[in-house]
């Protein structure tokens, strides 16, 4: 070893000048991707000072990039021996093992790295990728990575534990004061506090004594999907997080959390500590702990890939506070848990906008939402809604479709919640200074950027204000929100008008803390939406004591109450007049702020959670049969398509044929129908006629190979078998024997003898492994020649959908005229 004074530093480690020069030369070679030169210089530096662990890491990188994997492995192992508690060396040992095809070695190294640096996302991400590609990672090892018992966020005791501890401490204090005395009035105050704690202990929610009731299982499927792309929550995500957190913190151990995995077609449970951490991080500062957020999210996704399916407790409530309209197979599995476990399904309906105002939504969203709306009336046992307006819309759409809803089965849980964080620091003006808003008046508009939110009307009004009052007097408009859809015209107008562009500031992905500061610093807020289910930004504005200027439509008068200022969202004149009043009449604005401060009383999220828990207890006692567990009625003389809905409007009697699918072995509906999964699938229905029936099955061949098939009817009798060529459409006549039982249930079991991966015909964009396809089925009485003739004619000329059981009537009054 060459000795010398270590007057220089490399990565904070003292080194000699000669070593420093060699490291600098190596770094320069690395920067120009000259990996062999970099390796040569790093090696020379280590010959002079072999104890530099970080340099061994860099040597390993250079050797790996040069293709010398064995030498790289030795370098990383040397780094690990010098710094055994450093996750970096283990992470890169995993990379080398993966490159060498040693998947088991890669898993071992990544697991070690993840244990040493649980908040770093890289090793967890690598494990997630390996598992997604079929690697076998022990579930016990993954569960060890998500053990959050030492996490200060998740280890806080439930309310019941805190109450018990307080009760013990207060009893001891009262006893001591009685025996030893104390300050005047101390015994009376302590006794009063003891009584208050006793009241809390007797409360069934606070004490957690509801454990004997049904399990409350919250489905957060859409929340996890949202988190894959965006960290900071918007309205619906915030509602889910806050209500579930409050339910967990109530101490009710019957509360559980699950997620429906589309690629697996099953629910898996999310441990409460993991959900708590993910939720708290999502509500935190979006600029802090980015690595910690990524690690927590990846850890959650990793668990979901490996966890066993959730075994639903019998009689549980499945509560979906978000939505599931994008999950094509969701209701198939809702039916399954209803039949097998007696589960009651309760959606929280936030709005019916895609049905009532589809002009504001993308076509695919409207199509899928209509499928969901039809399904929700078929499967929901009870409903939560967020406003009287949404309640009316839900009943209206249900009645139009021919689905009358019992008003007692709907609970209105208004979202008049206190959105402020009690432990949040007071605004310091840092955020306003960063965006140049600390010394200027501005109006705050919090909303997703999409046509329904009425940005174009607002821009039109701002242009008028600028012309009338000038840029110095007109307040700035600050728009806060994630990008939505169909918003090109919004950006086009903003970019086309220079004065407007200079006076409008658009902020995206703003954290809760930053948003609180923006609310605190604004003159007033604006919410001009054409249609809403509730309007959470209106409630947020009131929570911060700011007057909201709000459209007088849908639910918004419920959200704003007597505290908001209202205008017609289709009137620019009304909007300008209201803007001028709030912007320039300072006393009028302050008077409204005083009214808000004095009289607006938002509810805590725990109160909303308690209301919902009380509703569930009441519904549990109703004793209604589980909806959707029985086989649905089929229409004799009609075709029943299993395909995905492609319509963007609804009509009376509109239904979905997917309800006739039974069992787990179906893929979600495609445009043409449904693929079965290997192992066979079942159609299940009730038929009113007791006599003989003919079912005509419409089969679809596999894309690339012939497929044999077997069809059985009720009683396991094989009635048809054969083969279907690749890509072929084939009709199969099935004779169903008479049956006098009521209701008459008919089942058709369909099994293909071959399967293939769609990845081979979709450039890997669709990895489903499918078997025989089923487009639909037609039913007719065996003694009805007219129905058979109509069917044969429709098939011959390609108009089978004209006979659909759910076809659109020729004449009817539209839901929205």
N, C-alpha and C positions, 0 to 999 in steps of 0.2 A: 504494500500500500504506500502511495506517495503521501508523505505528511506535509502539512502546510496550515497556515492560519485560515480558519473558516470565517471570512469576512463578508461573504456573499450569502444570499438566500435563494433557495429554489422551493417554491410552494411552501414558504415559511420555514424551511429547514436550512440551517447553516451549512454552507459548502465552501470549499476552497475556490479561488479564482479560476484555477485550471478546470475544475469540475464544472463550474458555472459556464465557462466558455464552451465546453463540450455539450452541455445540455442546451445552451442557446443555439448552437449549430444544429443539433438534433431537432429542436423545435422548428427551426427555419426549414429544414428538409421536410419535416412533417407537413408544414403549411403548404409546400408546393407538391405534396403527395409523392415525394421521393422516399419511399418507405425503406429501401435498402440502405440509403445513406443515413436516414434517421436511426435505423437499427444499429448501424456501425458506430455512430456517435454516442447513442445511449449506452451501448455496450462498453465503449471506452470510458465513459464517465463512471460506470459501475465497477470497472476494474480498479479505478482509483478509490471509489467509495461504495462498497457493496451493500451498505446498510440503508440505502435510499429506496424505501418501499414504493414511493410514487413514481420513481424512475423505472423500477422494474415493471410497473403497470404500463408505462409508456413504451418500454422495450417490447412488452408482450403485444401491444397494439401494432407496432411497426412490423414485428415478425408475422403477426396474423395477416396483416394486409399484404405482406410479401408472399403469402401462401405457405409459410413455414409453421404449420400448426403445432407440431410436436415441440419446437423450440419456444413458440408462444406459450404453450401449456406449461413448460418448465419455468418461464419467466413469471407467469401469473402465480404459480405455486410458490416461487421464492418470495413474491410480494405478500402472499398470504401467510407465509411463515414469519415474516417480519411484522405484519399487522393482522393478526388472526381475527380481530374483532371488526375489521373493516370490510364492509359488504362489497366494495368495488372489485376486489380480486375474485371473490366467489362469483359475482355476476359475469365477469369476463371469462372465467373458467367454464361457466355454463355456455357462453357463446361459442367457445372453441369446441366443447363437447358436441354441441348441436351441429356445427360445421363438419365434424368428423363422423356424424351419424350416430353418436352415442347418446341416444335420447335419455336413457336412464341416468347417465352421468350428468347430463344437462339439468335434469329435474333435481338431482341431489344438490347441485351447485346453486340453482335458482332458489330452492327452498331455504338453503343456508343464508343466501343473500337477503331473502325476504324476511327471515327471522331477525337478522342483524340490523336491517333498516326497514322496519315495517311501514314507515311513512313514505318511502321512496317507491315510485310507481314501476320502475323498470323490470325488476325481477318478477313481480306479480304479473305484469303485462306479458312477459315471456311465458310464464306458466299458463296463463289464460290462452295464449295462442297455441301452445302445445296440446292442451286439453281439447281445444276446439278442433284440432287436427287429428284427434283420436288417441293421444298419448294416455297412458295409464298412470295417473297420479293418485296415491292413496288419499281417500277422503279424510282420514284422520289427520294427515299432514296439512291439508287445506284448512280444516277446522282449527288447527293450531294457529294458523296465520290470522284467523279472524277472531281470536279470543281477545275481547276488549275489556276484560274485567279490570285491568289497571288503567283504563282510559278515564280521565277526569270528567269527560263529557258524559260517558255512559254509566259510570259507577254510582251516580247519585241515587239514593234509595228512593223507592216509590213513595207516594204520599202516605200510604198506610204505615210504612216503617218510620217515616219522619214523625207522624202523629203519635205513634206508640212511644218513640223516644222522648218527644216533648211531654207527653202525659206522665211518664215516669219522672222526668226532671221537675215538672211543675208540682207533682205530688210531694216530692222531697222538699222543694222550696217552701210550700205551704206548711208542711210539718215543722221545718226549721224555724220559720217565722213565728209559729205558734209557741214553740219551745223557748226560743232565744230572743224574740222581739226583733225590731228593726225600725227603719224610718217610718214616720207617721203616714198612714195610708197604704203602706207596702203590703200588709196582709190582705187588705180589701182588694187591691189591684191584682195581687197574685191569685186570690180566690176567683176573681172574675175571669182571669185568663184561663184558670183551670177548668172553669165551666165551659168556656168557649172551645177549648181543646176536647172536652168530653163530648160536646155537640158534634164536632168534626168526626170524632171517633165513632159516633153512632150513625153517621151518614153512610148509606150503603156504597156510594161511589168512592168517597174519600177513604173509607176503611178497607175497600177492596173486598167487601163481603158479598159481591155479586158472583163469586166463583161458581155457585151452584146453578146459575143460569146458563143459557146456551153460549157457545163460543162465538165471539165476534171476530171475524176474519176479514181484514181489510185487504183488498186487491189493489196493488200499486203498480200494475203492469205498465200503464201509460206514463207514470212518473219515472220509472226506470228507463223507459225508452226516451223520454225527454232528457234525462240526465246524460245519456250517451252523447248528446249534441250540445247541450246548454247546461250551465251550472246554476245560474241565478233563476229562481222561480218567478213565473208570472201568476196571474190570478188563480186558475184552477189548481196549479201545482202548490201554490201557497196554502190554499184551503185544505188540500189533502195532508200536507205536512203538519199544519197546526192542529187539525182535529185529531190526527193519529197520535201526535206527540202528547196532546192533552189526555187522550184515552189511555195511553201507556202510563203516563205519570199519575193517573187517578188511582193506580194500585190494583185495578181489576185484572187479575191474571188470566181471565178468559180472552183477553185481547191478543190477537196474533196477526201477522202480516204475511202476505203471500204475493207471488207474481206468476202470471201465466206466460209460459215460454212457448212462443209460436213454433220454434224449431223442434220442440219436444212434444207439443200438444199436451201439456200438463202443468198444474200449479206446483210450485215449490215454495217452501217456507223461507222467509228472510228473518234471521235472528234479530230480535228487538235491538240489542246493542249496536249491531251493524247499521240498522236503519236509523237509529238515533244519531250516530256519528255522521252518516251521509247527509242527514237532514240539517244538522247543525252546521256542517261545512258548507252546504248549499246556501244557507241563510247568512253566512259570514261574508267577509270582505273578499270579493272576487279576485282582488289583486294579491291577496296573501295566501300562502300555503297552497299554491297551485299544484305542487307535487303531492302534497298530502291529500288534496281532493282527488287527483287522478289515481293515487294508490287506493284510497277508500272505495272509489267507484270500481276500479279493476278488481279489487278484492271481492266486492259484492258480485260482480259478473262471474268471477271465477267460481264462487260458491254456487251460483245458480246453475252453472254448467254441470256441476258434480252432485248436487244435492238430490236425494231420493224424492219421488213425488210426494206431495202433501197428502196425508191420510186425514180427510176431513172428519171431525167429530160429528156424530149423528145429531141432526137437528140444528147444525150451526147456521149462523147468518153469514152469507158472503156479501160484503158491502163494498161496492165499487164507487169510491168518491170521485173518480176521474171519468174515464170513458174506455170503451173497448171496441169502438166502431171499426177500427183498423185491423182487428183480429178476426179473420174470416171463419175460424173454427171455434170461436169462443162459446157460442150457444150450444154447439154439439156437446161440449164437455160440461156445460152448466146442466144440460139435461141428464147427463150421466150421473153427476153427483146428487142431483135431485132424486133420481130413481134409486141409487145405491145407498145414499146416506141421508136422504130427507132434508137436504140443505135448502134454505130459503135464500133467494137471490134478491138483493136490494140495490138498485142503481141510484146514484145521486144525479138527477137530471139538471144540468146547469142551464140548458136552453134547448129550443127546437129550431134554431135559426136555419140550419141547412134545409129543413123541410119547408119552413115558412118563408124564408128569404134566401133561396139558393143562389140568387143573382150575386150575392156577396161572397160566394164560396167557389173554390175550384171544382170542376166537374166530378173528379174522382172522389173528392171528399163528400160531395152531395150524394153520389151513388152509394158509397159505403155507409153514410149516415142513415140513409133511407133503409138500407138493409138492417142496420142496428135498431132503428126505430120500430120496424116491423117485428124484429126479434124480441125487443124489450117488452112489447105488449104481450108476446106469447109466453115470456119466461119470468117476468118480474112479479114477485109476490107482494112487494110493497115498494113505495117510492119515497125518496127524499128529493125535495126541490128547494131552490134557493130564494124563491119569491112567489107572491101571489100571481104575478104576471106569468111566470113559468108554469105554475100550477094550472092556470087557465089554458095556456098553450098545450100542455100535456094532455089535458082532458079533451081539448078541441081536436087535436090530431088523432087521439085514440078513437073518439066518436066518429070522425070522418072515415077512418079505416074499418069501422065496425067493431071496435074494441072499447066497450064501456068500462070505465075505471070507477071502482068504489071510492068516493071521496075520502072515506075513513082510512083508505090504504095509502094516502098521500100525506106526508108531513112536510110542512114548510119550515125550513131551517134558514132563516134570513141571515145574510152574511154581514150583519152590522157589528162586526168584531173589532176589537181594539188591535190594530195592526202595529202599534208601536212596541218596541222592545223595552221592557222595564229596566234592563241593565245596560241599555245603550248609553254611551257617553254623550254629553251635550255637544251639539254641533260646534265645531271650531272654525268653520269657514275655510278649511283647507280645500275641500272639494270645490267650493264656489270660486276660490282663487285659481284653482287649476284650470277651470273652464272659463275663466274671465267673467264670472257672474257676480262677484262679490260687491261690485259698486254700481250695478245697473238694475233697474226694475225688470222683472220678467214674469211671464205667465207660464205655468207648468201644465203640460199635456202628456199624461202617462197613458200609453196605449200601444198595443201592437200596431204596426204600420200596415194597414190593409183598408180596402175601400169602405167597409162597414163602419169604420171609426170616423169617417167624414173629414179626413185631412184636407181634401180639396176645398170644401166649404170654408174651412178655417183659413186656408191660404188666401182664398178669395177675400175674406173679411180682412185679413192682415194687409193685403195690398191696398184695400180701401182706406184702412187706418193710416197707412204710410202716406197716401196721397192727401188725406185730409189733415193730418196732424204733424207730418214730417217724421223723419227717422229719429230725431233727438227726443221727441216727446213720446213716441209710440213704444210701448214696452216690448222687449224681446220675447219671442216664443221659443220655449224649450220643449222639444218633443223627446220623451223617454220611452223606448220600447224596442222589443225584438222585431226583426223583419218578419212580416207576414207573407201574404200571397196577393197576387193580382195588383201589385203596387207600383207598376211601372209608371202609370200616369201621375202618381203622387210625386215620384222623383223627377219626372219630366217637368212638371209645373215648377217645382222648386228650383231646378237647374235653369229653367228658361227665364226666370225673372231675377235680375241681379240684385235689386233692392230687397226683394223677399228673401233671397238666399243669404244675404248679409244679416238679416234680422231673425232668421230661424236657425236654431242649433239642435241637431239631432244626436242624441246620446243612446248608445246601445249597451246591453249587458251591464246594467248599473246594479251595484250591491245594495242591500237593505240600508246599510249605514249611509251610503252616498245618497240614496233616495230620500232618507229622512232629512238630510241637510238641504236637499233641493226643495222639499216641501216646506221646511222651516223658512227658507229664504225667499219664497215666491210671493208675488202680490196676491194672486188667487190661482185657482186651477180651472181647467177647461176639460169637459168630457162631452163632446158633441155627437156621440154614436147614434147611428140610425136605429139600432136594436140591440138589446142586451138581455142577459138572463138575470143579472143583478147589477154589476157595475162597481167592482171592488175599489177602483181608484177614487170614486166618489166618497166611499167610506174612509179611505186613507186620508183624503183631504180634510174631512171633518175631524178625524183623530188628531191632526196637526193644527187644528184651529183655523183652517183656511177655507174661505168661501168657495164652493164649487159652482161653476157656470155649466149647466147640464141640459142636455136635450130632454124635452118633455114627452118622451116616448117609452113604451114597454115598461121595464122594471125601474127605470131611473128615478121616477118620483118616489118610489119606495125607498131607494137607497139614499136619496137626498133629503127626503122629508120636507119639513118647513124651513130647513137651513140653507137649501140650495137656491140659486137663481136659475130660472128655466127659460128656454126659448125653443122655437120650432126648428128642428134640425134641417128642414128644407128651405128655411128662410134666411138668406144672407143679411137682409135688412134687420131682422130681429136679433141676429147674432151680433152685428156691429153695434146696435144700440145697447145691448147688454154688456158688451166689452167696454164700451165707452163709459158706462156707468161705473163699473167695477174698477176700471183703470184710472179714471180721472176724478171721480167723486170719492175722495178719500174718507169722508165721514160716513157715507153710506156703506162703504166696504168695512170700515172699522166697526160700525154698528152690527153688521152681520157677524163679524168675528166675535164680538162680545156675546151675541146670542148663542153662537156655537159653543164658546167656552163655558157659558153658564148652564146650558141646557142639554147639549148633546152628550148622551151617556152610552158609549159603546159597550158591548158585552165582551167579556173575556172568552177566549177560545175554549176554555174549560167549560164555560156555560153552554156553548154550542154542543160540545161533546156530551155533556150531561143531558141536554135535551134529546139528543139522538139516542143515548143509552136508555132514557125513559121511554121513548117511542118503541124501541126494540122490546122492552119488557112488556109494554102494552100489547104489541103485536103478537108476542109469544103467547099471550093469554087468549087471543082470539080463536085459536084452534082451526084456522082455515086449512083446507088441503093444499099441499104443495103444488103450485102451478107448473105445468110443463112436464110433469113426471109421467103422465099417461101418454099413450100413443095418439098422435094427432089424427083427425078425421081426414080421409081422402075423398075426392069427388069422383064418383063413377061417371064415365062419359067425358073425362077431361084428361089432358096431359099435365104432368107435374114435372117441371124443369128443376134440375138441381143446380143450375148455373148461377153465377154471381149477378146481382142486380146491376143493370146498365142504364136504368131510367133515372131521370133527374126530377121527376114529379111523382106525386102519389095520387091514388084514386080510391074510391070506395071499394072495400073488399080486397085490397092489395095484400098479397101474402108471399111468403118465400117457401119454395119447395125443399129448402135445406132441412126443414124440421122433420122430414121423413127419414133422414139418416139417423142411424142408431149405432151405439158402440164406438170404440176408439179408433177403428181402422179406416177412417176417411181422412183424406187431405181436404183442406179448405176449398170452397167453390172457386172454380175458374170461370171464365166467360162462357164456355161451352157446356160445363157440367162439373163433375168431381172425379178425380182419380181415387181409386181405392189404394189402401196400403197392402203390402204383402201379408197374407194370412186370412183375407176374407173380410167382407163388410156386410152390413145388414140394413135393409129398408124395413121400417115398421110403421104400421098405420091401422086405423080402424075403418071399417067399411060397413055402411048401413044395410046392404042387401045380404040376406042369408044364403041366396042361391049361388050357383057356380059363377065364377068371375074369370075373365082373361086379363092378365097383366102383360102389356107389351113393353119389354125393357129395351131402352135405347143405349146400346153399348158403344164404346170407343176403344179401338185397338191401341196398343203401345206404339210409340213413335218409330221404333227401329227393329222390332222383332214380332214374330207371331206369338200369340198368347192363347193357351187353352183356358177353358173356364168351366165352372160347375155352378149350378143354381139349385138351391134347395128352398122348399116352402115350409110353412109351419108343420112341425112334426119331423123335420130332418129328412124328408123324402127327396131324393135327387130327381128333379123333374126334367132338367135339361143339362146337356154338356156339349162341348164342341171346341172349335178354335176360331179365332178372329185374326185376320191378317194385320200387319203393321199399318197404322193410319186409317184402318177401315172403320166405317160406321155400320152397325148391324142392329136390326130389330129382332127381338127374341120373344116369341109368344109363350106365356106361362099359364097353364090352366090351374086354377085354384078351386079346390073342391068345396061343396056347400058346407055351411056351418051355421047352426041355429043359435049359437051362444050370443049374448048381448053384454057389452059391445063386442062385436066381432073383430078380433085383432088378427091382422095378416102380417106375416114376416117373410121377407125374401132374403136369403143368404147368398151372396155373390162372391165367388172366389176365383181370382186369376191364378194360373199355374206358373206364370213367368213374371219377372219384374225387371226394371232397368232404372238407371239414374238419369234424370232429365239433364244433368250436367253435360252429358254427351251430346245433347242436341240444342243446348242453350248457351254454348260458350262459357259454361260453368256459372252462369248467372242464377240457375235454379238447381239446387243440389238435392231435391227430393227424390227418393227412391219410390217409384210408383208401380202399381200393377194395373189391372183392367180398369178402364174408365166407364163411368155411367153418366149419360147426359140427362136422363129422366125416365119417366114411365107413364104409360097411358092405361087407364082402367075402363073396362066396360063389362056389362053383363053378358054372359055367354049366349043368352037368348035375345040379344038386342042387335039385329042385323043392321039397323040404321046407324047405330053408333060405330059399328065395325066398318061400315062403308064410309062414314065421314072420316074415320081414322085413316083408312087406306088411301083415300083421296088426298088428305092433307100430307101424308108421307110422300105420295107420288109426285105432287107438285111443289114439295118443299115448304109447306105452310103449317107445320105441326104446331107452331106457337099460337096459331089462331084458335087452337083448341085448349089453350092453357087454362088451368083452373083459376088462375089469378089474372086473367087478361083484363085490359083496360076497357071499361064500358064505352059504347059508342057515344052516349050522352050522359053528362053529369055536371053538376055545378062545382067548379074547381074550389079547392081549399082556399086559395088566394086568387081573387079575381083582379 
